[in-house]
Amino acid sequence: MNVQIQSVHFDADNKLLEHVNKKLEKLRTFHDRIIGVEVYLVLDNVVHNIKDKIAEIKVYVPKQSFFVKHQSKAFEESFDLAFDAMVNRIKRHKDKAAAV
């Protein structure tokens, strides 16, 4: 599984990167054919005083890709919400594939 983590408009610290990597390892339990994962951590509204933290996750499996995006006031919270949504999406996809 190829994992790429990119931080936009800021430099991610090791604690945040470890949190993301630790969670991404759990994806293997939900789908065994994951080719790659891209994570984008974006600091939005840099010009304004309001700074929203956005986490985007793209997961690539054979013949398909999944994308989720969440936004909150902390990167950990944004990533956790996006990760949970991704797990639900992968589970639904596997259930549909099994039903066919």
Secondary structure, DSSP 8 states (H G I E B T S, - for coil): -EEEEEEESS---HHHHHHHHHHHHGGGGT-TT--EEEEEEEEE-SSSS--EEEEEEEEEETTEEEEEEEEESSHHHHHHHHHHHHHHHHHHHHHHHHH-
